[in-house]
Amino acid sequence: MGDILEHEQTGASDWDGAVREQGTVPVAAPSEPIFPQFTANEVKAAQRTDLDMILDIPVQLEVQLGRTRIAIKNLLQLAQGSVVELDGVAGDPMDVMVNGCLIAQGEVVVVNDKFGIRLTDVITPAERIRKLNRQSR
């Protein structure tokens, strides 16, 4: 046990000797911050670059006219010309969903014999984030 203590003391003096041989190195406070400070323009450019990386990702956009629940036996009886009652009322805004998440509401329009939707109310990004946070819990 005495040998270990003697070795530890010798080891410490070896380091002391090595430091003395090197000379004293003054420790000064860093003149520049370790991490560079970004300007607002640099932050916006970085955010834009990050956003550019996801702009080409496809998403599923759907417009919901209404919903209903029916029994399987009624579903099997459906045929051409059958009418299915929905919970939506004529003139009500339709929900615009992206990947199952509500992003807007709108009304049906017809342009050149094609259906479209005119957005009447768009959910703010902050509200969409709040909804996503509630869904993930």
C-alpha positions in Angstrom: 0.0 0.0 0.0 2.9 2.3 0.7 4.2 1.7 -2.8 0.9 2.9 -4.3 0.9 6.1 -2.3 4.6 6.7 -3.1 3.8 6.1 -6.8 0.9 8.5 -6.8 3.1 11.2 -5.2 5.8 10.5 -7.7 3.3 10.7 -10.5 2.1 14.0 -9.3 5.6 15.4 -9.1 6.3 14.1 -12.6 3.4 16.2 -13.9 4.5 19.2 -11.9 8.0 18.8 -13.5 6.6 18.5 -17.0 4.5 21.6 -16.5 7.5 23.5 -15.1 9.6 22.4 -18.2 6.9 23.8 -20.5 6.9 27.2 -18.7 3.9 28.9 -17.4 1.0 29.3 -19.8 -1.1 32.3 -19.0 -4.8 31.5 -19.0 -6.7 34.4 -20.4 -10.4 34.9 -20.9 -11.4 34.2 -24.5 -11.6 37.3 -26.6 -14.2 35.9 -28.9 -17.2 33.8 -28.0 -16.8 30.1 -28.7 -20.0 30.0 -30.8 -20.4 32.8 -33.4 -23.3 35.1 -33.0 -25.6 35.0 -36.0 -27.3 38.0 -37.5 -31.0 38.0 -38.2 -30.3 37.7 -41.9 -28.1 34.7 -41.4 -30.8 33.0 -39.3 -33.4 33.7 -41.9 -31.2 32.3 -44.7 -30.5 29.2 -42.7 -34.2 28.7 -42.0 -35.0 29.2 -45.7 -32.3 26.6 -46.6 -33.9 24.2 -44.1 -37.3 24.8 -45.6 -36.1 24.3 -49.1 -35.1 20.8 -48.2 -38.7 19.8 -47.6 -40.6 21.8 -50.2 -40.7 18.9 -52.7 -42.1 16.3 -50.2 -45.6 15.2 -51.4 -48.5 15.4 -49.0 -52.1 14.1 -49.2 -54.6 17.0 -49.6 -58.3 16.1 -49.3 -61.5 18.0 -49.0 -64.2 16.6 -46.9 -67.8 17.3 -47.8 -69.1 15.6 -44.8 -69.1 12.3 -42.8 -71.4 9.6 -41.7 -71.4 6.3 -40.0 -73.3 3.4 -41.4 -73.6 -0.3 -40.6 -71.8 -2.8 -42.8 -75.2 -4.3 -43.9 -76.2 -0.9 -45.2 -72.8 -0.4 -46.9 -73.2 -3.7 -48.7 -76.6 -2.6 -50.0 -75.2 0.5 -51.7 -75.6 0.5 -55.5 -75.3 3.0 -58.3 -77.7 5.8 -57.6 -77.8 5.2 -53.9 -77.8 8.4 -51.7 -75.8 8.5 -48.5 -76.8 11.2 -46.0 -73.8 13.1 -44.6 -73.6 15.2 -41.5 -72.8 18.4 -43.5 -75.5 20.9 -44.4 -75.7 22.4 -47.9 -73.7 25.7 -47.8 -71.5 24.7 -44.9 -67.8 25.2 -45.4 -65.8 22.1 -46.3 -62.7 21.0 -44.4 -59.4 21.0 -46.2 -57.1 18.3 -44.7 -53.4 17.7 -45.3 -52.3 14.3 -44.1 -55.4 14.2 -41.9 -54.8 17.5 -40.3 -57.2 20.4 -40.8 -55.5 23.4 -42.4 -58.4 25.4 -43.9 -62.1 25.6 -44.7 -63.7 26.6 -48.0 -66.5 26.5 -50.4 -67.0 24.6 -53.7 -66.4 26.4 -57.0 -66.7 25.2 -60.5 -64.1 26.4 -63.0 -64.1 25.1 -66.6 -66.3 22.1 -65.6 -63.9 21.1 -62.9 -64.6 21.3 -59.2 -62.3 23.3 -56.9 -62.4 24.9 -53.5 -62.1 28.5 -52.6 -60.4 28.8 -49.2 -62.5 31.0 -46.9 -60.6 30.4 -43.6 -57.0 29.2 -43.2 -55.8 27.8 -39.9 -52.8 29.8 -38.7 -49.4 27.9 -38.4 -49.4 28.5 -34.7 -52.8 26.8 -34.3 -51.8 23.9 -36.5 -48.7 23.3 -34.3 -50.9 23.4 -31.2 -53.3 20.8 -32.8 -50.3 18.6 -33.7 -49.0 18.8 -30.2 -52.4 17.8 -28.8 -52.6 14.8 -31.2 -49.1 13.5 -30.4 -49.9 13.2 -26.6 
